[in-house]
Amino acid sequence: MRHLMSPLDFTTEELDKLFDLANDIEKNPEHFAHACDGKILATCFYEPSTRTRLSFESAMTRLGGRVIGFADAASSSASKGESVSDTIRIISCYADICAMRHPKEGAPMVASEKSTIPVINAGDGGHQHPTQTLTDLLTIRSLKGRLGNFTIGLCGDLKFGRTVHSLINALVRYDNIRFVFISPEELKVPDYITDMLKDRKIPYEEVIRLEQVMPELDMLYMTRVQKERFFNEEDYVRLKDFYILNASKMALAKQDMLVLHPLPRVNEISVEVDDDPRAVYFKQAQYGVYVRMALILTLLEKER
């Protein structure tokens, strides 16, 4: 039996197979409409989510399976004090596979150690968000035709952004990647990431102004400043509008640059950018369904 806790749980060769399967699902959805008949996915979300939870539910439904679960901790026995370990033991009796989101880092890992079904980490605090990373990689590979040989800018909340941390750790396994980190001083990427890049001799640059680096980017990964990660309301208010991507900034970019965003968007990307063909964040959300379908199939096959 196999779980997914981190994007690094799959080799690059395994990821290629997963993405090939996702692209096949995109082109031939009818071939997979009954692939999970009789199977049940449990979505255990201890933290609010729209895209991730619904994309998992959409993925399983499109595969012919069914979904059970809860959308926040208050509607689960966690509100009575039940541990994650006990919850997953019970869920293992009801479902064939589980997607878990939790505000505490490492909670899905704890669940996987006690589970008798595959567990997918659907986000744990500010730590990892592996299925978003798989979505990001599939989007890049599908639209750019490659994973490697590009400069990617990551902008916004690089300190608390689990999507950013996961994506960086996944991309360093590919050739000729250059990172540009764009953030205010208070939201800089953690030292453990820059130390890792130095150790691996992977080029990176840290800047504050987005306009300064727009012309050199092949991809721009925007993120929101996450209110839920702040302990101080004043700090959030001061930083939430630090970056707003608009048409004038897009005019500085390459004609084939891609703009990605894990969503939800607040106001860090102006709606006027939505009609720009380089804005692919809604396509990215669609790729999220395909890659989760491929992941469910892969993990259930491993289980069998």
VMD Tcl script that draws the C-alpha trace (Angstrom):
set ca {
  {0.00 0.00 0.00}
  {1.23 3.47 -0.86}
  {0.44 6.98 0.44}
  {1.18 10.47 -0.89}
  {2.61 12.80 1.76}
  {5.01 14.79 -0.41}
  {5.63 15.30 -4.14}
  {8.99 13.63 -3.52}
  {7.22 10.36 -2.73}
  {7.16 9.80 -6.51}
  {10.28 9.63 -8.64}
  {10.41 11.86 -11.72}
  {9.84 8.74 -13.84}
  {6.73 7.88 -11.81}
  {5.54 11.46 -12.16}
  {5.91 11.22 -15.94}
  {3.67 8.15 -15.91}
  {1.16 9.91 -13.65}
  {1.08 12.96 -15.93}
  {0.75 10.79 -19.03}
  {-2.26 9.14 -17.39}
  {-3.72 12.56 -16.49}
  {-3.33 13.74 -20.09}
  {-5.00 10.54 -21.30}
  {-7.90 11.21 -18.92}
  {-8.13 14.77 -20.28}
  {-8.38 13.53 -23.86}
  {-10.49 10.40 -23.26}
  {-12.59 10.92 -20.11}
  {-15.17 8.35 -21.20}
  {-12.56 5.59 -20.96}
  {-12.29 6.18 -17.19}
  {-15.94 6.83 -16.31}
  {-16.30 3.50 -14.47}
  {-12.72 2.90 -13.37}
  {-13.62 3.26 -9.68}
  {-17.08 1.72 -9.63}
  {-17.74 0.45 -6.10}
  {-14.87 2.45 -4.57}
  {-15.28 5.12 -1.88}
  {-13.13 8.19 -1.24}
  {-13.21 9.78 2.23}
  {-12.45 13.52 2.29}
  {-11.37 14.39 5.84}
  {-10.94 18.16 5.87}
  {-10.13 19.65 9.28}
  {-9.61 23.04 7.61}
  {-11.84 24.94 5.15}
  {-11.29 24.27 1.45}
  {-13.20 24.77 -1.78}
  {-10.93 23.86 -4.68}
  {-9.00 20.98 -3.15}
  {-11.95 19.23 -1.53}
  {-14.31 19.69 -4.46}
  {-11.66 18.70 -7.00}
  {-11.08 15.45 -5.10}
  {-14.83 14.84 -4.99}
  {-15.17 15.69 -8.68}
  {-12.25 13.38 -9.51}
  {-13.72 10.39 -7.69}
  {-17.20 11.02 -9.07}
  {-15.85 11.23 -12.64}
  {-14.17 7.87 -12.06}
  {-17.51 6.31 -11.07}
  {-16.76 6.15 -7.34}
  {-18.50 7.70 -4.36}
  {-17.46 10.20 -1.71}
  {-18.02 10.47 2.05}
  {-16.40 12.78 4.58}
  {-16.54 16.08 6.43}
  {-15.68 19.65 5.43}
  {-14.41 21.03 8.75}
  {-13.24 19.79 12.14}
  {-16.37 21.07 13.89}
  {-18.51 18.55 12.02}
  {-16.26 15.62 12.92}
  {-15.49 13.79 16.16}
  {-12.33 15.92 16.41}
  {-14.64 18.44 18.10}
  {-15.10 15.81 20.84}
  {-11.38 15.27 21.17}
  {-10.89 12.26 18.91}
  {-7.31 11.88 17.66}
  {-6.32 11.75 14.00}
  {-5.02 8.22 14.58}
  {-8.38 7.02 15.83}
  {-10.29 8.86 13.10}
  {-8.28 7.24 10.30}
  {-8.72 3.79 11.87}
  {-12.48 4.31 11.66}
  {-12.34 5.84 8.15}
  {-10.35 2.79 7.02}
  {-13.42 0.69 7.82}
  {-15.66 2.85 5.63}
  {-13.61 3.88 2.58}
  {-10.99 2.63 0.13}
  {-8.86 5.78 0.01}
  {-8.66 9.02 2.04}
  {-7.71 12.63 1.27}
  {-6.88 14.56 4.45}
  {-6.31 18.27 5.08}
  {-5.22 19.39 8.51}
  {-3.94 22.68 9.99}
  {-1.20 20.84 11.92}
  {1.96 19.94 10.05}
  {2.52 16.20 9.91}
  {-1.05 15.18 10.78}
  {-1.64 13.29 7.49}
  {1.67 11.47 8.06}
  {0.47 10.35 11.48}
  {-2.76 9.15 9.84}
  {-0.87 7.21 7.17}
  {1.05 5.29 9.84}
  {-2.21 3.97 11.34}
  {-4.25 3.63 8.16}
  {-5.08 0.45 6.28}
  {-6.04 2.44 3.15}
  {-4.01 4.90 1.05}
  {-3.88 8.41 2.54}
  {-3.32 11.53 0.44}
  {-2.01 14.67 2.11}
  {-4.38 17.40 0.91}
  {-2.45 20.10 2.78}
  {-0.94 20.22 6.27}
  {-0.48 23.67 7.77}
  {2.30 25.65 6.12}
  {4.22 22.48 5.32}
  {3.17 20.59 2.17}
  {0.41 20.57 -0.43}
  {1.53 17.75 -2.73}
  {-1.56 17.44 -4.94}
  {-1.41 21.17 -5.69}
  {2.22 20.64 -6.67}
  {1.24 17.77 -8.96}
  {-1.36 20.12 -10.46}
  {1.28 22.81 -10.97}
  {3.73 20.40 -12.60}
  {1.07 18.95 -14.91}
  {0.00 22.47 -15.92}
  {3.58 23.49 -16.73}
  {4.35 20.28 -18.61}
  {1.09 20.39 -20.59}
  {1.32 24.07 -21.57}
  {5.10 24.50 -21.86}
  {5.86 21.00 -23.10}
  {8.63 20.47 -20.58}
  {9.63 20.42 -16.91}
  {12.96 22.18 -16.88}
  {14.94 24.86 -18.71}
  {13.04 27.88 -17.44}
  {13.06 30.75 -14.96}
  {10.15 30.81 -12.53}
  {9.19 33.71 -10.31}
  {7.30 32.99 -7.09}
  {5.56 36.04 -5.71}
  {3.74 36.95 -2.50}
  {3.64 34.88 0.68}
  {6.73 32.73 0.38}
  {7.08 32.23 4.14}
  {3.79 30.49 4.94}
  {2.83 29.32 1.44}
  {2.85 25.51 1.50}
  {2.15 25.45 -2.24}
  {5.37 27.40 -2.82}
  {7.45 25.16 -0.57}
  {6.15 21.99 -2.23}
  {6.67 23.35 -5.74}
  {10.26 24.42 -5.10}
  {11.15 21.02 -3.63}
  {9.61 19.29 -6.65}
  {11.20 21.50 -9.31}
  {14.78 21.16 -8.04}
  {14.81 17.61 -9.45}
  {14.60 18.96 -13.01}
  {17.41 20.45 -15.09}
  {18.25 24.11 -15.54}
  {15.67 25.70 -13.23}
  {16.27 29.21 -11.95}
  {14.16 30.66 -9.14}
  {13.26 34.29 -8.52}
  {11.68 34.89 -5.11}
  {9.57 38.06 -4.98}
  {8.33 39.05 -1.53}
  {8.48 41.65 1.21}
  {11.14 41.03 3.84}
  {8.55 39.72 6.32}
  {7.35 37.00 3.93}
  {10.66 35.77 2.52}
  {11.13 32.12 1.63}
  {12.42 30.17 4.67}
  {16.15 29.75 5.17}
  {15.96 25.96 4.92}
  {14.86 26.34 1.29}
  {17.56 28.82 0.28}
  {20.14 26.70 2.12}
  {19.00 23.68 0.11}
  {19.31 25.63 -3.15}
  {22.82 26.76 -2.21}
  {23.86 23.21 -1.35}
  {22.59 21.98 -4.72}
  {24.09 24.96 -6.57}
  {20.71 25.92 -8.01}
  {20.55 29.61 -8.97}
  {18.07 31.87 -7.21}
  {17.49 35.56 -6.63}
  {15.50 37.40 -3.95}
  {13.87 40.72 -4.84}
  {11.12 42.94 -3.50}
  {9.80 44.62 -6.66}
  {7.86 42.48 -9.14}
  {8.38 44.94 -12.02}
  {12.13 44.54 -11.70}
  {12.10 40.90 -12.82}
  {8.98 40.53 -14.99}
  {10.87 40.62 -18.35}
  {13.08 37.65 -17.45}
  {10.39 35.22 -16.25}
  {9.08 32.22 -18.19}
  {6.50 31.63 -15.46}
  {5.06 33.68 -12.63}
  {3.52 31.84 -9.68}
  {1.35 34.28 -7.74}
  {0.14 33.59 -4.20}
  {-2.19 35.36 -1.82}
  {-1.12 36.67 1.57}
  {-2.83 34.14 3.84}
  {-4.76 35.78 6.67}
  {-5.20 32.45 8.44}
  {-1.42 32.04 8.88}
  {-0.93 35.39 10.64}
  {-0.92 35.81 14.42}
  {-1.13 39.59 14.12}
  {-4.03 41.27 12.28}
  {-2.02 44.47 11.76}
  {0.75 42.62 9.93}
  {-1.79 41.00 7.61}
  {-3.50 44.32 6.79}
  {-0.13 45.94 6.09}
  {1.04 43.19 3.72}
  {-2.12 41.90 2.01}
  {-1.97 44.39 -0.88}
  {1.80 44.39 -1.28}
  {1.59 42.83 -4.77}
  {-1.18 43.28 -7.30}
  {-0.59 41.90 -10.79}
  {-2.31 44.10 -13.39}
  {-2.23 44.78 -17.11}
  {0.60 47.31 -16.87}
  {2.86 44.78 -15.16}
  {1.84 42.08 -17.67}
  {2.97 44.42 -20.46}
  {6.53 43.98 -19.15}
  {6.44 40.18 -19.50}
  {7.36 37.81 -22.30}
  {4.61 36.97 -24.78}
  {4.72 33.30 -23.79}
  {5.06 33.74 -20.03}
  {2.51 31.77 -17.98}
  {0.77 33.12 -14.88}
  {-0.16 30.42 -12.37}
  {-1.97 30.73 -9.03}
  {-3.06 27.94 -6.64}
  {-6.21 29.95 -5.80}
  {-8.24 31.29 -4.07}
  {-7.42 34.73 -5.39}
  {-8.24 37.71 -3.21}
  {-6.97 40.82 -5.00}
  {-3.36 39.95 -5.87}
  {-4.32 39.45 -9.52}
  {-6.54 42.10 -11.07}
  {-9.56 40.72 -12.94}
  {-8.33 42.57 -16.04}
  {-5.57 39.95 -16.28}
  {-8.10 37.10 -16.59}
  {-8.59 37.66 -20.32}
  {-4.86 37.61 -21.04}
  {-4.03 34.28 -22.78}
  {-0.98 34.00 -20.52}
  {-3.21 33.76 -17.44}
  {-3.72 30.01 -16.98}
  {-4.85 29.72 -13.34}
  {-8.36 28.55 -14.26}
  {-6.91 25.95 -16.66}
  {-4.66 25.00 -13.77}
  {-7.73 24.24 -11.62}
  {-9.05 21.93 -14.37}
  {-5.72 20.13 -14.53}
  {-6.11 19.61 -10.78}
  {-9.09 17.34 -11.40}
  {-7.24 15.29 -14.02}
  {-4.15 14.79 -11.88}
  {-6.22 13.79 -8.84}
  {-8.10 11.28 -10.99}
  {-4.76 9.85 -12.09}
  {-3.49 9.79 -8.51}
  {-6.57 8.00 -7.17}
  {-6.25 5.37 -9.90}
  {-2.54 4.95 -9.23}
  {-2.88 4.56 -5.47}
  {-5.82 2.20 -5.69}
  {-3.91 0.09 -8.18}
  {-1.01 -0.04 -5.75}
  {-3.43 -1.09 -3.04}
  {-4.75 -3.96 -5.18}
}
mol new
graphics top color blue
foreach p $ca { graphics top sphere $p radius 0.5 }
foreach p [lrange $ca 0 end-1] q [lrange $ca 1 end] { graphics top cylinder $p $q radius 0.2 }
display resetview
